Amino acid sequence: MRILIADDERSIADALEILLEKNNYTVDVTYNGMEALDHLLLTNYDAAVLDIMMPGIDGIEVLKRARAEGVTTPVLFLTAKGDIEDRVAGLDAGADDYLPKPFATSEFLARVRALIRRRESYAADVLSFGGTTLDCGTYVLSCGSRAARLNNKEFQIMELFMRQPGFVYSTERLFDTVWDLSIDTQMTVVWTYISYLRKKLKELGSGIEIRTVRGAGYVLEDTAC
């Protein structure tokens, strides 16, 4: 499970990082709003914890922009601003929960677990688009009576496209989301896996296509439309 922590109070952010890592979560930490937004747009997190008052842009604006780009990551606002108006503003921006500072670590962990359970319960087991389906439990891509099992990387890429058809993914975003950046891998591997998926979609007789958008990236489209 991967979680983003964004808080300009470094002592709090670093303490939460240690707490979550001790509970077997993978954690990314940032200390300002613009970096938090970049992380949310580039990485598929299981949950995010955002402070409201951050330099650059505040947490509410971060979440508004992320939601506008189709990011569905469950978000907990963790902040000293505890007035009703602030809570309403955070929830209206698309937050899933709100925890004022100071807080008990046990409650914080319980709320994070609740966020992750909520994401798992909302995530569809089978995604469908243009007559083609992707079973997220078996990694099987199918169209009509034909089916093909995807490997792990193929599945991760296809899941991104199936969850947001029509959204243009850059090569950099696909690479950063799917591949382990600590391993020496060339970004051209993205093109290789896009080719694999295109071939499988063609073999299935699928009516959807991963199209290249020149200078921008790739998008999943229904060719029948």
N, C-alpha and C positions, 0 to 999 in steps of 0.2 A: 504494500500500500504506500502510495507516494503523496505527500502533503506539502503544500506551500505555506510558509509563514512569512507575513509581511508586516513589519512593525519597526518604526524608526527608533524606538527605545531598544538599543542593542542588547542591553542586559536581559530584558524580557524575551526578546526574540531568541537569543542564544540559549536561555534557560529552557524555553519551550522546545527548541531543537534537541537538547539533551534529553528532556523528558520523553519526547516522542520516540527518539531513537532507542531509548531504553525499553520502550514498549514495542519495538520491532517495526517501526515505521521508517520509511525513507523520507528524508526531509530536505527541502530546498528553502533557503532563507534569503530575504531581501529586505532592505531598509528604506525604500522609497516607492512612491506610487507608480512611476513610469516603469521601473524594473518589475514590479509586481504584475502590471498589465502585460508586459512582454512575456513573462513566465506563463501566465494564464493562457495567452494566445499560442504559445509554442509547445506547451506540455499538457498531456492529458492527466490531470491530477485526480486523485480520489476524493480530496477535500482541500479547502483553502481556508486559512485563518488570516483575516485582514484587520489591521488597525484603521480607524477612520482618519485620524489626524496624522498625515504623512506629508513629507515634502514632495514637491513636484505636482502630483495630483492626489487628492484625498481618496480614501478607500471607497467611498460611495461612487465617485466618478470612475474609479478603476472598475468597479463591478458593473456600472451602467455600460461602459464601453465593451467590457468582456461579454456581457449578455447580448449586446447588439451584434457582436461578431459570432454569436451562436454557441458561446461557451456555456456548458451546463454543469460545470463543477459545483458541488454543494459548497456554500460559503458560510462561515461563522464570523461575525463581526466581534472582535475582542477589543474593547476600548474603554477609556475613562469617561467618555461621554455617555451618561446613562439616562438622560432625560427622555420622557416619552416621545417628544418630537424627533429626537435623534434615532430612537428605535424604529419609529414609523418610517423615517427617511431611509434607513438602512434596509428594512424589509421591502419597501416599495421599490428600491433599486434592484431587488432580486436576491437579497440575502435569505438564507434558510434558517438562521438562528442568530442570537445576539447574547453576548455574555459580558457584562460590565466588569471593569477592574475595580478593586482587587477581586480575585477569585480563588477558589480552592482547586488545587491540581486534580483532585479526584473528579470534581465536576467538569473541569475542562476536558479530561480524557473521556468521560462519559458522553459529553456532547459531540466530541470528535467521532466516537464510535457510532453514535446515532446518525451523524451526517453520512458516514460511509454505508451504514445499513440502508439509509434512505436512497442513496445512489444505486446500490445493488438491487433494491426492490423496484426502482423505476426503470432500470436498464432492461430493455427488451431482450428476451432470449433469442428471438428470431427477428431480423430486420428485413424489410421488404421494400423494393423500389423497382418500378418498371417491369413487373412480372418476374423479377429475380429475388431470391431470398438468401440470407446468410444466417446460418445457425451458429450463434455465439458459443454454444456449448460443445459442439462437435467440429467446428471450423469447416462446415460443409457449405459450399456455394452451389445453389441449384436453380434451374429454370425448367419448368415443365417436368418431364420424366428424367432429365439429365442432371447429374450432380458431380461435383469435383471437390475433393478435400484439399484445403489450403494448408501450407506450412505456417509457422508462427508469424513470420514477417509479412507474408502475403495476407494473412488474416488481419493483422494490426492495421495495415494500410487500407484493406477493403472495409474494415469496420469504420474507420474514419470517414471514408467516402459515403458509406451507406447511412451513417447517422446524420450526415449533412450533405445530401445531394445538391448540386448547384453551387456549392462553396468551393472557391479556388484555393487549393493548397499549394504553397510554394515548395520547391524541391528542398529548401532549407528547413521548412517546418516539418515536412515528412521525415527528413533525416534526423532532426533533433528529437522528434517524438518517438520514433520507432527504434532507432539504433542507439546502442550504448556509446556515448561520446568518449568514454575512457579507453575504448578499443580503437586501434588505428584502422579506420575504414574510410574509403573514399566515397564522396557524396554521389558519385556516378552509380553507386549500388541502387539508388532510388530508381533510376531509369531501368535498370535490369529487372527489378521487381514489378515495376509498372508494366513492362513487356510481358512478364509471366502472367500477370492478371488479365491483360488484354487478350492473350492467347486463350486462357481458360474461359473467359466470357464468350469469345468467338466459338469455342468448341461446344459450349452449352447452348448456343443459339440465342444468347441473351439479347434483349432489346435495349440494354444500357451499355454505355461506352465511357471509358476514361479518356477524355479528350485533352490534348495539350493546348494550353492558352499561352500563346507566344509572349515571352517576357514576364510571365506571371506564375505559371505552374500547371497544375492539373485539376480537372473538374469532372465529376461524375454526372452524366446526362442521360436522359431517356431519348433514344434516337427516334422513337415513334412520335414524339411530340413536335 
